[in-house]
Amino acid sequence: MQEIIEKASQIKLVIFDVDGVLTDGSLFIDNNGMEYKAFYSRDGLGMKMLQKTNVKIAIITGRSSEVVSHRMKSMGVEHVYQGQDDKLIAYEKIKSELQLSADEIAYVGDDIVDLPVMKKVGFAIAVQDAHPLVIKHAHWQTPHTGGRGAARDVCELIMEAQNNLDQQNSQYL
């Protein structure tokens, strides 16, 4: 666990996939093609708390959805890349734009399309219910499943490793 804490202590950017990570992976599409997604409020609070510690958050997802745009805007997430068939392109752009090293970046994924980026970052994270190959290539696996607390697990681990968790929790005590 010490190796995990060390990796988490260096993180300045966390990149999340959406479907299967920030949601449970279900896609709700009505007869008119309107797409709906369910986000877990505890994950959102964890992400907001993490941002208050000056760790940036980004989204890289293969699908495009107005729902994702609205949710990320409401949470103050500035780096949102949707419709990314090749997630490495968005990863390299964010890394260059923020002038970060790979060791300063974490990526949270659930399926094999996330592996190219996971293999590049300093801290690769798989959600609890991730595909077996993703778990195999991850440095750490969350206690909770995608869309049901996995993002909060990541945020709290990083805040704990960077000695910020108690301060963030204290505002609610």
C-alpha positions, 0 to 999 in steps of 0.5 A: 500500500505504501507504493500506492500512497507514494504514487497518489501523493504526486498526482496533480491531475486525475483523468476519468473515463465516463461510462463505467467509471462516473456512471455504472455503464448503463446507457438509457436512450429513449425512442427519440434518441435522447440519452440519459446517464445517472451520476452518483452524487457522492462521486461528484462531491469527492471530485469537487473536494479534490479540485479544492486541493488544486488537483485538476480533473479531466474527462476523456470519453469515447462517447459524446453526450450533452449530459456529460457536458452539463454535469462537468460544467456544474462541477467546474471541470474545464478539461472535457474531451468527448468523442475520443476514439483514440484517448491518447490524443486527448491525454497528450494534449492535456499533459502538454497543456498543463505541462505535467509529467506522466508521474503527476497524472492518474487515469481511472478506467474500466474497459480495454479502450482505457488501456493505452492511456493507463499504460502511459500515466504514473498512476493507473486505476481500475474501478472495482468492476473493471474488465480483467485486463484493465485490472491486470494493468492497474496500479490500484483497484477501487473498493467501489464499482463504477458509478457507485463510489469509485470516483470518490474512492480515488479522490479520497485516496489522493487527498489522504496521500497529500494530507488534505482529506481531513481539511476537506472533511472538516468543513462539514463537521 
